[in-house]
Amino acid sequence: MLATKIESFVYITMEWQIFDAEIHELQSQIKDISVVVEMDNSRNLDMDAIVAEVRAQYEDIANRSRAEAESWYQNKYADLQQTAGKCGEDLKLTKAEIADMNRRIMRLQSEIDMVKAQVRF
């Protein structure tokens, strides 16, 4: 049992030494690498350009909304004109039918009056 523990300890020690050697080798490779990082820290914001861009976007949205509203209005107006025209035609036909029925009523009324007059005599 003691021999097994010693073998394990020797094995772990050897692994540790190999690992340590690999770490040193990698560290020496890293020392030769240099990194250059450039950053533009200029905080010069052109507020006039930003405001102009936002204004242009707003105007574009407003123009599209206006065009959509105008298109909807024109379509609705055309539909209402068509409906009004149809209703006007229906009204003329109804008035003509009423006038025709009034003439029939007057004719029938006069026929009734004539029959009444004949019955009296």
DSSP file with accessible surface (Angstrom, degrees, kcal/mol):
  #  RESIDUE AA STRUCTURE BP1 BP2  ACC     N-H-->O    O-->H-N    N-H-->O    O-->H-N    TCO  KAPPA ALPHA  PHI   PSI    X-CA   Y-CA   Z-CA
    1    1 A M     >        0   0  169      0, 0.0     4,-1.9     0, 0.0     5,-0.1   0.000 360.0 360.0 360.0 -41.8    0.0    0.0    0.0
    2    2 A L  H  >  +     0   0  125      1,-0.2     4,-2.4     2,-0.2     5,-0.2   0.885 360.0  54.1 -65.8 -36.2    2.8    2.4    0.8
    3    3 A A  H  > S+     0   0   60      1,-0.2     4,-2.6     2,-0.2    -1,-0.2   0.899 107.1  50.9 -65.4 -39.2    4.5    1.4   -2.4
    4    4 A T  H  > S+     0   0   87      2,-0.2     4,-2.5     1,-0.2    -1,-0.2   0.919 110.1  49.4 -64.9 -41.1    1.3    2.3   -4.4
    5    5 A K  H  X S+     0   0  130     -4,-1.9     4,-2.6     2,-0.2    -2,-0.2   0.904 111.2  49.3 -66.3 -38.7    1.2    5.7   -2.7
    6    6 A I  H  X S+     0   0   93     -4,-2.4     4,-2.8     2,-0.2     5,-0.2   0.925 110.8  49.8 -66.8 -42.5    4.8    6.4   -3.5
    7    7 A E  H  X S+     0   0  135     -4,-2.6     4,-2.8     1,-0.2    -2,-0.2   0.921 112.1  48.4 -61.5 -42.6    4.3    5.4   -7.1
    8    8 A S  H  X S+     0   0   62     -4,-2.5     4,-2.9     2,-0.2     5,-0.2   0.917 111.8  49.4 -63.1 -42.6    1.2    7.7   -7.3
    9    9 A F  H  X S+     0   0  143     -4,-2.6     4,-2.6     2,-0.2    -2,-0.2   0.925 112.5  47.2 -63.5 -43.1    3.2   10.5   -5.7
   10   10 A V  H  X S+     0   0   73     -4,-2.8     4,-2.6     2,-0.2    -2,-0.2   0.926 113.1  49.3 -63.7 -43.6    6.1   10.0   -8.1
   11   11 A Y  H  X S+     0   0  140     -4,-2.8     4,-2.6    -5,-0.2     5,-0.2   0.944 112.8  46.7 -62.0 -45.3    3.7    9.9  -11.1
   12   12 A I  H  X S+     0   0  107     -4,-2.9     4,-2.7     1,-0.2    -2,-0.2   0.917 111.5  51.9 -64.3 -40.2    1.9   13.1   -9.9
   13   13 A T  H  X S+     0   0   46     -4,-2.6     4,-2.3    -5,-0.2    -1,-0.2   0.926 110.6  47.8 -62.9 -43.6    5.3   14.8   -9.4
   14   14 A M  H  X S+     0   0   97     -4,-2.6     4,-2.4     2,-0.2    -2,-0.2   0.933 112.6  48.5 -63.5 -43.9    6.4   13.9  -12.9
   15   15 A E  H  X S+     0   0   89     -4,-2.6     4,-2.8     1,-0.2    -2,-0.2   0.903 110.8  52.1 -61.1 -41.1    3.1   15.1  -14.4
   16   16 A W  H  X S+     0   0  169     -4,-2.7     4,-2.8    -5,-0.2    -1,-0.2   0.911 109.3  48.8 -63.0 -41.4    3.4   18.3  -12.4
   17   17 A Q  H  X S+     0   0  124     -4,-2.3     4,-2.5     2,-0.2    -2,-0.2   0.909 112.2  48.6 -65.9 -40.0    7.0   18.9  -13.7
   18   18 A I  H  X S+     0   0   85     -4,-2.4     4,-2.5     2,-0.2    -2,-0.2   0.943 113.2  47.9 -64.5 -44.7    5.8   18.3  -17.3
   19   19 A F  H  X S+     0   0  104     -4,-2.8     4,-2.4     1,-0.2    -2,-0.2   0.929 111.3  50.1 -60.8 -45.3    2.9   20.7  -16.8
   20   20 A D  H  X S+     0   0   73     -4,-2.8     4,-2.4     1,-0.2    -1,-0.2   0.910 110.3  50.7 -61.6 -40.0    5.2   23.3  -15.2
   21   21 A A  H  X S+     0   0   58     -4,-2.5     4,-2.3     1,-0.2    -1,-0.2   0.913 110.0  49.6 -65.5 -41.4    7.6   23.0  -18.2
   22   22 A E  H  X S+     0   0  108     -4,-2.5     4,-2.6     2,-0.2    -1,-0.2   0.903 109.6  51.9 -64.4 -39.6    4.7   23.5  -20.7
   23   23 A I  H  X S+     0   0   54     -4,-2.4     4,-2.6     2,-0.2    -2,-0.2   0.938 110.1  48.1 -61.6 -46.5    3.5   26.5  -18.8
   24   24 A H  H  X S+     0   0  105     -4,-2.4     4,-2.1     1,-0.2    -2,-0.2   0.906 111.7  50.4 -61.6 -39.8    7.0   28.1  -18.9
   25   25 A E  H  X S+     0   0  113     -4,-2.3     4,-1.8     2,-0.2    -2,-0.2   0.936 111.8  46.7 -65.1 -44.6    7.3   27.4  -22.6
   26   26 A L  H  X S+     0   0   94     -4,-2.6     4,-2.3     1,-0.2    -2,-0.2   0.906 111.0  52.7 -64.8 -38.5    3.9   28.9  -23.3
   27   27 A Q  H  X S+     0   0  101     -4,-2.6     4,-1.8     1,-0.2    -1,-0.2   0.892 107.2  51.6 -64.6 -37.8    4.7   32.0  -21.2
   28   28 A S  H  X S+     0   0   57     -4,-2.1     4,-0.7     1,-0.2    -1,-0.2   0.865 110.0  49.9 -67.8 -33.4    8.0   32.5  -23.2
   29   29 A Q  H >< S+     0   0  100     -4,-1.8     3,-0.6     1,-0.2     4,-0.3   0.895 108.8  52.5 -68.8 -37.5    6.0   32.3  -26.4
   30   30 A I  H >< S+     0   0  113     -4,-2.3     3,-1.7     1,-0.2    -2,-0.2   0.864  99.3  63.1 -68.1 -33.0    3.5   34.9  -25.1
   31   31 A K  H 3< S+     0   0  173     -4,-1.8    -1,-0.2     1,-0.3    -2,-0.2   0.831  99.6  55.0 -61.4 -29.4    6.3   37.3  -24.2
   32   32 A D  T << S+     0   0  140     -4,-0.7     2,-0.5    -3,-0.6    -1,-0.3   0.538  92.2  88.0 -81.8  -6.7    7.2   37.5  -27.9
   33   33 A I    <   -     0   0  115     -3,-1.7     2,-0.4    -4,-0.3    -3,-0.0  -0.792  57.7-170.4 -97.5 130.5    3.7   38.6  -28.9
   34   34 A S        -     0   0  105     -2,-0.5     2,-0.4     2,-0.0    -2,-0.0  -0.954   6.2-155.7-119.7 145.6    2.8   42.2  -28.9
   35   35 A V        -     0   0  118     -2,-0.4     2,-0.5     2,-0.0    -2,-0.0  -0.964   0.6-160.2-122.1 132.5   -0.7   43.6  -29.3
   36   36 A V        -     0   0  118     -2,-0.4     2,-0.5     2,-0.0    -2,-0.0  -0.961   9.1-173.1-115.2 122.0   -1.5   47.1  -30.6
   37   37 A V        -     0   0  113     -2,-0.5     2,-0.4     2,-0.0    -2,-0.0  -0.965   1.8-168.8-116.9 125.5   -4.9   48.4  -29.8
   38   38 A E        -     0   0  176     -2,-0.5     2,-0.4     2,-0.0    -2,-0.0  -0.942   5.0-176.2-115.0 137.6   -6.0   51.7  -31.3
   39   39 A M        -     0   0  141     -2,-0.4     2,-0.9     2,-0.0    -2,-0.0  -0.986  24.1-139.1-132.3 142.5   -9.1   53.5  -30.1
   40   40 A D        +     0   0  135     -2,-0.4    -2,-0.0     1,-0.1     0, 0.0  -0.872  25.0 173.2 -99.8 102.9  -10.7   56.6  -31.4
   41   41 A N        +     0   0  101     -2,-0.9     2,-0.4     2,-0.0    -1,-0.1   0.192  28.4 134.2 -94.9  16.7  -11.8   58.5  -28.3
   42   42 A S        -     0   0   67      1,-0.1    -2,-0.1     2,-0.1     0, 0.0  -0.528  34.4-171.9 -71.5 125.1  -12.9   61.6  -30.0
   43   43 A R        +     0   0  201     -2,-0.4     2,-1.6     2,-0.1    -1,-0.1  -0.049  34.9 137.1-106.6  29.9  -16.2   62.6  -28.6
   44   44 A N        -     0   0  153      2,-0.0     2,-0.5     3,-0.0    -2,-0.1  -0.623  33.3-173.7 -81.6  89.2  -16.9   65.3  -31.1
   45   45 A L        -     0   0  130     -2,-1.6     2,-1.4     1,-0.0     3,-0.2  -0.758  22.6-138.9 -86.5 129.7  -20.5   64.6  -31.9
   46   46 A D     >  -     0   0   98     -2,-0.5     4,-2.1     1,-0.2     3,-0.2  -0.714  23.2-179.2 -89.0  90.2  -21.9   66.8  -34.6
   47   47 A M  H  > S+     0   0  108     -2,-1.4     4,-3.0     1,-0.2     5,-0.3   0.845  78.2  58.7 -62.8 -33.3  -25.3   67.5  -33.1
   48   48 A D  H  > S+     0   0  132      1,-0.2     4,-2.5     2,-0.2    -1,-0.2   0.927 108.1  45.8 -62.6 -41.3  -26.4   69.6  -36.1
   49   49 A A  H  > S+     0   0   46      2,-0.2     4,-2.5    -3,-0.2    -2,-0.2   0.905 113.4  49.5 -67.7 -40.1  -25.9   66.5  -38.3
   50   50 A I  H  X S+     0   0   73     -4,-2.1     4,-2.6     2,-0.2     5,-0.2   0.942 112.9  46.3 -64.2 -46.2  -27.7   64.3  -35.9
   51   51 A V  H  X S+     0   0   67     -4,-3.0     4,-2.8     1,-0.2    -2,-0.2   0.917 112.4  51.4 -63.1 -40.2  -30.7   66.7  -35.6
   52   52 A A  H  X S+     0   0   53     -4,-2.5     4,-2.5    -5,-0.3    -1,-0.2   0.913 110.7  48.3 -63.9 -41.0  -30.8   67.1  -39.4
   53   53 A E  H  X S+     0   0  120     -4,-2.5     4,-2.5     2,-0.2    -2,-0.2   0.931 112.8  47.0 -65.9 -44.0  -30.8   63.3  -39.8
   54   54 A V  H  X S+     0   0   83     -4,-2.6     4,-2.8     1,-0.2    -2,-0.2   0.921 112.5  50.7 -62.5 -42.5  -33.6   62.9  -37.3
   55   55 A R  H  X S+     0   0  144     -4,-2.8     4,-2.9    -5,-0.2     5,-0.2   0.919 109.8  50.2 -61.0 -43.0  -35.5   65.7  -38.9
   56   56 A A  H  X S+     0   0   55     -4,-2.5     4,-2.3     2,-0.2    -2,-0.2   0.919 111.6  47.9 -63.0 -41.8  -35.1   64.1  -42.3
   57   57 A Q  H  X S+     0   0  103     -4,-2.5     4,-2.5     2,-0.2    -2,-0.2   0.923 112.7  48.8 -64.0 -43.2  -36.4   60.7  -41.0
   58   58 A Y  H  X S+     0   0  163     -4,-2.8     4,-2.9     1,-0.2    -2,-0.2   0.925 111.5  48.9 -62.0 -45.0  -39.4   62.5  -39.3
   59   59 A E  H  X S+     0   0   99     -4,-2.9     4,-2.8     2,-0.2    -1,-0.2   0.894 110.2  52.0 -63.7 -37.1  -40.2   64.3  -42.5
   60   60 A D  H  X S+     0   0   82     -4,-2.3     4,-2.4    -5,-0.2    -2,-0.2   0.940 112.3  45.2 -63.1 -46.1  -40.0   61.1  -44.5
   61   61 A I  H  X S+     0   0   89     -4,-2.5     4,-2.7     1,-0.2    -2,-0.2   0.925 113.8  49.9 -62.8 -43.5  -42.4   59.4  -42.1
   62   62 A A  H  X S+     0   0   25     -4,-2.9     4,-2.8     1,-0.2    -2,-0.2   0.914 110.8  49.6 -63.3 -41.7  -44.7   62.4  -42.1
   63   63 A N  H  X S+     0   0   85     -4,-2.8     4,-2.6     2,-0.2    -1,-0.2   0.908 111.9  47.7 -64.4 -42.1  -44.7   62.5  -45.9
   64   64 A R  H  X S+     0   0  128     -4,-2.4     4,-2.6     2,-0.2    -2,-0.2   0.926 113.3  48.3 -64.9 -41.5  -45.5   58.8  -46.1
   65   65 A S  H  X S+     0   0   64     -4,-2.7     4,-2.7     2,-0.2    -2,-0.2   0.911 112.0  49.6 -63.5 -42.2  -48.3   59.2  -43.5
   66   66 A R  H  X S+     0   0  154     -4,-2.8     4,-2.7     2,-0.2    -1,-0.2   0.920 111.3  48.9 -62.4 -42.9  -49.7   62.2  -45.4
   67   67 A A  H  X S+     0   0   59     -4,-2.6     4,-2.5     2,-0.2    -2,-0.2   0.915 112.1  48.7 -64.8 -41.0  -49.6   60.3  -48.7
   68   68 A E  H  X S+     0   0  135     -4,-2.6     4,-2.6     2,-0.2    -2,-0.2   0.918 112.7  47.8 -64.1 -43.4  -51.4   57.3  -47.1
   69   69 A A  H  X S+     0   0   58     -4,-2.7     4,-2.8     2,-0.2    -2,-0.2   0.916 112.3  49.3 -64.1 -42.1  -54.0   59.5  -45.5
   70   70 A E  H  X S+     0   0   98     -4,-2.7     4,-2.8     2,-0.2    -2,-0.2   0.921 111.7  49.0 -63.5 -42.7  -54.6   61.3  -48.8
   71   71 A S  H  X S+     0   0   64     -4,-2.5     4,-2.5     2,-0.2    -2,-0.2   0.925 112.4  47.7 -62.6 -45.5  -54.9   58.0  -50.7
   72   72 A W  H  X S+     0   0  166     -4,-2.6     4,-2.7     2,-0.2    -2,-0.2   0.927 112.5  49.7 -61.1 -43.8  -57.4   56.7  -48.1
   73   73 A Y  H  X S+     0   0  121     -4,-2.8     4,-2.9     1,-0.2    -2,-0.2   0.922 110.8  49.3 -61.6 -44.7  -59.4   60.0  -48.3
   74   74 A Q  H  X S+     0   0   91     -4,-2.8     4,-2.5     2,-0.2    -1,-0.2   0.918 113.1  46.8 -62.5 -43.4  -59.5   59.9  -52.1
   75   75 A N  H  X S+     0   0   98     -4,-2.5     4,-2.4     2,-0.2    -2,-0.2   0.920 114.0  47.4 -63.6 -43.9  -60.7   56.2  -52.1
   76   76 A K  H  X S+     0   0   98     -4,-2.7     4,-2.5     2,-0.2    -2,-0.2   0.911 112.0  50.4 -63.9 -41.8  -63.3   57.0  -49.5
   77   77 A Y  H  X S+     0   0  110     -4,-2.9     4,-2.6     2,-0.2    -2,-0.2   0.916 110.5  49.3 -62.6 -42.9  -64.5   60.1  -51.4
   78   78 A A  H  X S+     0   0   48     -4,-2.5     4,-2.4     2,-0.2    -1,-0.2   0.914 111.2  49.9 -63.6 -41.6  -64.8   58.0  -54.6
   79   79 A D  H  X S+     0   0   85     -4,-2.4     4,-2.6     1,-0.2    -2,-0.2   0.918 111.6  48.4 -62.0 -43.1  -66.8   55.3  -52.8
   80   80 A L  H  X S+     0   0  105     -4,-2.5     4,-3.0     2,-0.2    -2,-0.2   0.891 110.4  51.2 -66.5 -38.2  -69.1   58.0  -51.3
   81   81 A Q  H  X S+     0   0  107     -4,-2.6     4,-2.6     2,-0.2    -1,-0.2   0.922 111.2  48.2 -62.9 -41.9  -69.6   59.6  -54.7
   82   82 A Q  H  X S+     0   0  142     -4,-2.4     4,-2.3     2,-0.2    -2,-0.2   0.932 113.5  46.9 -64.2 -43.1  -70.5   56.2  -56.2
   83   83 A T  H  X S+     0   0   78     -4,-2.6     4,-2.8     1,-0.2    -2,-0.2   0.913 112.1  50.4 -64.9 -42.2  -72.9   55.5  -53.4
   84   84 A A  H  X S+     0   0   61     -4,-3.0     4,-2.6     2,-0.2    -1,-0.2   0.908 110.1  50.5 -63.6 -41.7  -74.5   58.9  -53.7
   85   85 A G  H  X S+     0   0   41     -4,-2.6     4,-2.3     2,-0.2    -2,-0.2   0.925 112.0  46.9 -61.5 -43.6  -74.9   58.5  -57.4
   86   86 A K  H  X S+     0   0  135     -4,-2.3     4,-2.6     1,-0.2    -2,-0.2   0.926 113.0  48.7 -64.6 -44.1  -76.6   55.1  -56.9
   87   87 A C  H  X S+     0   0   74     -4,-2.8     4,-2.5     1,-0.2    -1,-0.2   0.888 110.0  52.8 -64.2 -38.0  -78.8   56.5  -54.2
   88   88 A G  H  X S+     0   0   31     -4,-2.6     4,-2.3     2,-0.2    -2,-0.2   0.920 110.2  47.3 -62.2 -42.6  -79.8   59.4  -56.4
   89   89 A E  H  X S+     0   0  128     -4,-2.3     4,-2.3     2,-0.2    -2,-0.2   0.923 111.9  50.2 -64.4 -43.5  -80.7   57.1  -59.3
   90   90 A D  H  X S+     0   0   70     -4,-2.6     4,-2.5     1,-0.2    -2,-0.2   0.901 109.7  51.7 -61.0 -39.3  -82.8   55.0  -56.8
   91   91 A L  H  X S+     0   0   96     -4,-2.5     4,-2.8     2,-0.2    -2,-0.2   0.924 108.8  49.9 -64.1 -43.9  -84.5   58.1  -55.6
   92   92 A K  H  X S+     0   0  154     -4,-2.3     4,-2.3     2,-0.2    -2,-0.2   0.924 112.0  48.3 -61.0 -43.5  -85.4   59.2  -59.1
   93   93 A L  H  X S+     0   0  104     -4,-2.3     4,-2.5     1,-0.2    -2,-0.2   0.915 111.9  49.3 -63.3 -41.6  -86.9   55.7  -59.9
   94   94 A T  H  X S+     0   0   67     -4,-2.5     4,-2.6     2,-0.2    -2,-0.2   0.918 110.8  49.7 -65.1 -42.4  -88.8   55.8  -56.6
   95   95 A K  H  X S+     0   0  133     -4,-2.8     4,-2.7     2,-0.2    -1,-0.2   0.907 110.9  50.5 -62.2 -39.8  -90.2   59.2  -57.4
   96   96 A A  H  X S+     0   0   57     -4,-2.3     4,-2.5     2,-0.2    -2,-0.2   0.917 110.7  48.7 -65.2 -40.9  -91.2   58.1  -60.9
   97   97 A E  H  X S+     0   0  114     -4,-2.5     4,-2.7     2,-0.2    -2,-0.2   0.914 111.7  49.6 -64.2 -41.3  -93.0   55.0  -59.4
   98   98 A I  H  X S+     0   0   92     -4,-2.6     4,-2.7     2,-0.2    -2,-0.2   0.925 111.2  48.9 -63.6 -43.2  -94.8   57.2  -56.9
   99   99 A A  H  X S+     0   0   38     -4,-2.7     4,-2.3     2,-0.2    -2,-0.2   0.921 111.8  49.5 -62.8 -41.2  -95.9   59.6  -59.6
  100  100 A D  H  X S+     0   0   57     -4,-2.5     4,-2.4     1,-0.2    -2,-0.2   0.925 111.8  48.1 -64.2 -42.2  -97.1   56.6  -61.7
  101  101 A M  H  X S+     0   0  104     -4,-2.7     4,-2.9     1,-0.2    -2,-0.2   0.895 109.3  53.2 -66.4 -37.7  -99.1   55.3  -58.8
  102  102 A N  H  X S+     0   0   85     -4,-2.7     4,-2.6     2,-0.2    -1,-0.2   0.905 109.2  49.5 -62.8 -40.0 -100.6   58.7  -58.1
  103  103 A R  H  X S+     0   0  150     -4,-2.3     4,-2.7     2,-0.2    -2,-0.2   0.921 112.2  47.8 -63.8 -42.4 -101.8   58.8  -61.7
  104  104 A R  H  X S+     0   0  131     -4,-2.4     4,-3.3     2,-0.2     5,-0.2   0.915 111.4  50.5 -63.0 -42.9 -103.3   55.3  -61.4
  105  105 A I  H  X S+     0   0   96     -4,-2.9     4,-3.0     2,-0.2    -2,-0.2   0.929 112.1  47.0 -60.6 -44.4 -104.9   56.3  -58.1
  106  106 A M  H  X S+     0   0  135     -4,-2.6     4,-2.7     2,-0.2    -2,-0.2   0.917 113.8  48.2 -63.9 -41.3 -106.4   59.5  -59.7
  107  107 A R  H  X S+     0   0  134     -4,-2.7     4,-2.5     2,-0.2    -2,-0.2   0.946 114.4  45.3 -64.6 -45.5 -107.6   57.4  -62.7
  108  108 A L  H  X S+     0   0   90     -4,-3.3     4,-2.8     2,-0.2    -2,-0.2   0.896 112.0  52.9 -64.4 -37.7 -109.1   54.8  -60.5
  109  109 A Q  H  X S+     0   0   96     -4,-3.0     4,-2.6    -5,-0.2    -1,-0.2   0.925 110.3  47.1 -63.3 -41.9 -110.7   57.5  -58.3
  110  110 A S  H  X S+     0   0   55     -4,-2.7     4,-2.4     2,-0.2    -2,-0.2   0.894 111.5  51.0 -69.5 -34.0 -112.2   59.1  -61.4
  111  111 A E  H  X S+     0   0   90     -4,-2.5     4,-2.6     2,-0.2    -2,-0.2   0.920 110.4  49.7 -65.1 -41.3 -113.5   55.7  -62.6
  112  112 A I  H  X S+     0   0   82     -4,-2.8     4,-2.8     1,-0.2    -2,-0.2   0.928 110.5  49.9 -61.6 -44.2 -115.0   55.1  -59.2
  113  113 A D  H  X S+     0   0   81     -4,-2.6     4,-2.2     1,-0.2    -2,-0.2   0.904 111.0  49.6 -61.8 -39.4 -116.7   58.5  -59.3
  114  114 A M  H  X S+     0   0  117     -4,-2.4     4,-2.2     2,-0.2    -2,-0.2   0.913 111.4  48.4 -66.0 -40.7 -118.1   57.7  -62.8
  115  115 A V  H  X S+     0   0   83     -4,-2.6     4,-2.3     2,-0.2    -2,-0.2   0.925 111.3  50.6 -66.8 -39.4 -119.4   54.4  -61.6
  116  116 A K  H  X S+     0   0  110     -4,-2.8     4,-1.7     1,-0.2    -1,-0.2   0.905 110.0  50.4 -63.1 -39.3 -121.0   56.1  -58.6
  117  117 A A  H  X S+     0   0   41     -4,-2.2     4,-1.1     1,-0.2    -1,-0.2   0.890 111.0  48.2 -67.9 -37.9 -122.6   58.7  -60.9
  118  118 A Q  H  < S+     0   0  141     -4,-2.2    -1,-0.2     1,-0.2    -2,-0.2   0.868 108.4  54.4 -69.1 -35.4 -124.0   55.9  -63.2
  119  119 A V  H  < S+     0   0  114     -4,-2.3    -2,-0.2     1,-0.2    -1,-0.2   0.893 105.2  54.3 -69.0 -33.7 -125.4   54.0  -60.2
  120  120 A R  H  <        0   0  199     -4,-1.7    -1,-0.2    -5,-0.2    -2,-0.2   0.837 360.0 360.0 -69.7 -33.4 -127.3   57.2  -59.0
  121  121 A F     <        0   0  213     -4,-1.1    -3,-0.1    -5,-0.1    -1,-0.1   0.131 360.0 360.0 -90.5 360.0 -129.0   57.6  -62.3
